[in-house]
């Protein structure tokens, strides 16, 4: 029988870069993290687990865990305490599902050109051909540009990802399938193990141009769904499948920006320039 487990975590902090957690209603809010050029706001996680049979004796309590800027003074948001892990044997299956939501804004007047997501970990499949499989999937429910030059868009601009999947088999052999942010390892007989990695790149400049928009992107919303799945089918012989996640890092590329004076400031500057010009003419007479 399948069992469904949900973590119930929620927290609120107004302090940039200082997460606080407490258990309330199905999500954990880690707060805000401000790098030199990029800020990650309202970072929140919601987890679930499906396991069976037999039921797994665990409840996810932060599959991503609290993030941090890494290195400390950088624009990279890393999740250093990941507890994503599936381990099943002899007819079991398990799905770990972690969801992240957050907003991205420029900390200064910098321009954000792209965002990248990089995750990876280790895997193992052991058993007769086709009887054990381990899968990792990076899904993006939504990544959209929501404001330009500080003005909210009536119709947000959806940004599509470009995925890259890679793997390394360190022992044994396995069938590997890779496509669109998903990578699966299936047993071919015997024991096999190795590592995996998935990246997703979002070209903000291209999305802006494709929507016939110009200006500086000042708000981006992100909603992603990260999954690990492991299953075994044979109950008459030893089968084992495991998949874990060891890193998840969000980064972005930026360029310095300049502050455009407000209309009132422009008028003041123009007035000062005219006064200086008049004074120079009077002095030359």
VOGU-3710 file (C-alpha; in Angstrom, 3 decimals, decimal comma):
1> xxxxxxxxxx> 0,000/0,000/0,000  1,305/3,429/-0,885  1,826/5,956/1,898  1,917/9,704/1,381  4,001/11,887/3,625  3,991/15,655/3,792  6,263/17,907/5,780  4,575/20,860/7,468  7,029/23,714/7,821  6,671/27,473/7,577
11> xxxxxxxxxx> 8,767/30,388/8,816  9,051/34,085/8,318  12,095/36,347/8,555  12,581/39,942/7,529  16,347/39,743/7,995  18,313/39,410/4,769  20,465/36,295/4,733  19,302/35,054/8,172  16,847/32,149/7,771  14,433/31,242/10,546
21> xxxxxxxxxx> 12,308/28,093/10,492  9,238/26,902/12,338  6,548/24,311/11,603  3,248/25,631/10,175  1,034/24,573/7,203  3,007/22,683/4,580  5,909/24,943/3,639  9,103/26,401/5,032  10,026/29,995/4,240  13,782/30,568/4,452
31> xxxxxxxxxx> 13,666/34,316/3,815  15,809/36,659/1,737  19,424/36,394/0,567  21,135/39,443/-0,960  24,283/39,007/-3,023  26,355/41,867/-4,462  24,264/42,000/-7,656  21,406/39,499/-7,263  18,877/39,075/-4,437  16,816/35,930/-3,837
41> xxxxxxxxxx> 13,597/36,831/-2,035  10,955/34,769/-0,207  12,782/31,470/-0,741  10,284/28,749/0,231  10,168/24,947/0,125  7,358/22,382/0,129  8,082/18,624/0,223  6,246/15,350/-0,221  7,074/11,652/-0,384  5,399/8,601/-1,871
51> xxxxxxxxxx> 6,733/5,194/-0,868  5,545/1,634/-1,100  5,416/-1,234/-0,490  6,447/-1,501/2,320  6,006/2,081/3,604  9,183/4,034/4,227  9,657/5,011/7,861  10,537/8,659/7,211  8,958/12,034/6,699  10,824/14,668/4,653
61> xxxxxxxxxx> 11,801/17,605/6,833  13,481/19,913/4,377  14,761/18,030/1,333  16,601/21,160/0,199  17,227/22,638/3,635  18,223/26,223/4,401  20,168/27,909/1,580  23,141/30,255/1,851  25,185/32,468/-0,419  28,244/30,412/-1,367
71> xxxxxxxxxx> 30,904/31,808/-1,370  29,491/34,108/1,337  29,928/37,310/-0,701  28,641/36,098/-4,070  25,522/35,881/-6,218  25,339/32,063/-5,900  22,534/30,577/-3,796  23,525/27,078/-2,632  21,712/24,428/-0,612  24,510/22,758/1,395
81> xxxxxxxxxx> 22,406/20,447/3,614  20,415/18,461/1,034  18,587/15,408/2,396  17,228/14,214/-0,968  17,742/10,436/-1,064  15,945/7,320/-2,335  16,956/3,761/-1,392  14,695/0,814/-2,225  15,094/-2,966/-2,644  13,189/-6,117/-3,633
91> xxxxxxxxxx> 9,936/-4,743/-5,070  9,916/-1,322/-3,344  9,585/2,119/-4,909  9,951/5,641/-3,567  9,454/9,205/-4,839  10,976/12,244/-3,105  9,471/15,520/-4,338  10,789/18,939/-3,303  9,351/22,230/-4,545  11,106/25,605/-4,414
101> xxxxxxxxxx> 9,671/29,052/-5,053  11,424/32,428/-4,874  11,781/35,801/-6,579  14,942/37,184/-8,171  15,734/40,900/-8,310  18,881/42,940/-8,942  20,402/44,065/-5,639  21,821/47,221/-7,227  21,356/48,746/-10,683  22,926/45,660/-12,246
111> xxxxxxxxxx> 21,324/44,005/-15,258  20,548/40,275/-14,979  21,330/38,521/-18,268  20,802/34,860/-17,345  20,019/32,418/-14,534  21,448/28,911/-14,148  20,505/25,928/-11,983  22,949/23,081/-11,337  22,192/19,916/-9,384  23,751/16,498/-9,058
121> xxxxxxxxxx> 24,483/13,491/-6,896  25,105/9,741/-6,951  23,171/6,640/-8,082  23,297/2,828/-7,873  21,290/0,028/-9,514  21,772/-3,670/-8,738  19,775/-6,582/-10,119  18,680/-8,460/-13,229  18,299/-6,543/-16,477  15,524/-3,948/-16,239
131> xxxxxxxxxx> 14,575/-4,764/-12,640  16,078/-1,707/-10,903  15,987/1,948/-11,955  16,878/5,310/-10,429  15,713/8,637/-11,854  16,288/12,350/-11,227  14,046/15,034/-12,748  14,327/18,824/-12,659  10,975/20,390/-13,569  10,223/24,097/-13,890
141> xxxxxxxxxx> 6,596/24,883/-13,203  7,338/28,493/-13,947  10,143/30,998/-14,517  8,895/34,353/-15,715  9,902/37,997/-15,952  7,375/39,955/-13,902  8,721/43,531/-13,926  10,834/45,779/-16,170  12,342/49,068/-14,967  10,429/48,667/-11,714
151> xxxxxxxxxx> 7,035/48,418/-13,429  5,008/45,205/-13,094  4,085/43,558/-16,396  0,425/42,934/-17,136  1,444/39,747/-18,982  4,612/38,218/-17,517  7,213/36,884/-19,965  7,741/33,114/-19,725  11,401/32,063/-20,012  12,131/28,544/-21,311
161> xxxxxxxxxx> 15,144/26,557/-20,065  17,937/24,862/-21,974  18,808/21,577/-20,244  22,069/19,649/-20,113  22,320/16,181/-18,550  25,567/14,322/-17,843  26,601/11,128/-16,066  29,615/9,060/-15,085  29,571/5,292/-14,527  32,262/4,439/-12,004
171> xxxxxxxxxx> 31,575/0,721/-11,626  29,607/-1,883/-13,595  27,263/-0,981/-16,453  23,753/0,479/-16,743  21,363/1,742/-19,387  21,195/5,542/-19,283  18,483/7,772/-20,790  18,715/11,579/-20,735  16,336/14,262/-22,042  14,778/17,604/-21,013
181> xxxxxxxxxx> 16,070/17,751/-17,445  15,566/14,048/-16,713  18,162/11,274/-16,297  17,409/7,594/-15,601  19,694/4,644/-14,837  18,399/1,081/-15,344  20,085/-2,162/-14,342  21,588/-4,387/-17,039  22,506/-7,244/-14,701  24,869/-6,978/-11,765
191> xxxxxxxxxx> 25,852/-3,911/-9,744  26,509/-0,450/-11,222  27,107/2,946/-9,627  28,215/6,448/-10,534  27,322/10,146/-10,501  24,865/12,402/-12,350  24,328/16,115/-13,052  21,549/18,249/-14,560  21,814/21,941/-15,454  19,109/24,347/-16,634
201> xxxxxxxxxx> 20,039/27,680/-18,222  17,619/30,582/-18,732  18,552/33,334/-21,199  16,824/36,423/-19,829  18,064/38,709/-22,628  16,725/36,402/-25,344  13,322/36,101/-23,643  13,085/39,890/-23,370  13,966/40,364/-27,032  11,571/37,607/-28,081
211> xxxxxxxxxx> 8,728/39,469/-26,368  9,703/42,752/-28,124  10,536/44,338/-24,774  13,474/46,511/-23,748  14,723/47,761/-20,404  16,206/46,375/-17,223  14,532/43,304/-15,732  13,769/44,099/-12,101  11,757/41,053/-10,997  11,747/37,361/-11,905
221> xxxxxxxxxx> 9,597/34,678/-10,271  10,760/31,048/-10,036  8,792/27,873/-9,212  10,478/24,504/-9,660  9,728/20,887/-8,816  12,694/18,617/-8,065  12,171/14,853/-7,940  14,071/11,652/-7,191  12,477/8,298/-8,018  13,750/4,770/-7,416
231> xxxxxxxxxx> 12,005/1,449/-8,059  12,686/-2,275/-8,097  10,394/-4,956/-9,512  11,872/-8,338/-8,599  11,027/-9,950/-5,258  12,639/-13,314/-6,045  16,212/-12,039/-6,394  18,254/-9,207/-4,910  17,414/-5,864/-6,503  18,453/-2,443/-5,259
241> xxxxxxxxxx> 18,111/1,119/-6,544  19,351/4,329/-4,953  19,553/7,957/-6,015  20,659/10,980/-4,006  21,264/14,668/-4,487  24,497/16,222/-3,219  24,377/19,749/-4,610  21,860/22,319/-5,855  23,176/25,773/-6,847  21,465/28,804/-8,400
251> xxxxxxxxxx> 23,627/31,451/-10,071  23,268/34,321/-12,510  25,265/36,502/-14,871  25,026/40,278/-14,547  26,594/43,474/-15,831  26,921/46,808/-14,014  24,063/49,229/-14,471  23,720/52,985/-14,248  21,065/55,007/-12,495  18,824/57,023/-14,815
261> xxxxxxxxxx> 18,005/60,391/-13,198  14,372/61,112/-12,389  12,677/63,860/-14,484  12,887/66,277/-11,540  16,597/65,568/-11,193  17,094/66,169/-14,912  15,362/69,543/-14,616  17,582/70,482/-11,676  20,742/69,472/-13,535  19,627/71,446/-16,591
271> xxxxxxxxxx> 18,956/74,523/-14,445  22,406/74,327/-12,846  24,036/73,943/-16,269  22,209/77,061/-17,591  23,255/79,093/-14,549  26,900/78,109/-15,029  26,691/78,967/-18,727  25,235/82,446/-17,966  27,931/83,109/-15,338  30,693/82,219/-17,786
281> xxxxx> 29,197/84,581/-20,408  29,010/87,415/-17,855  32,614/86,843/-16,787  33,799/86,954/-20,401  32,143/90,374/-21,001
//
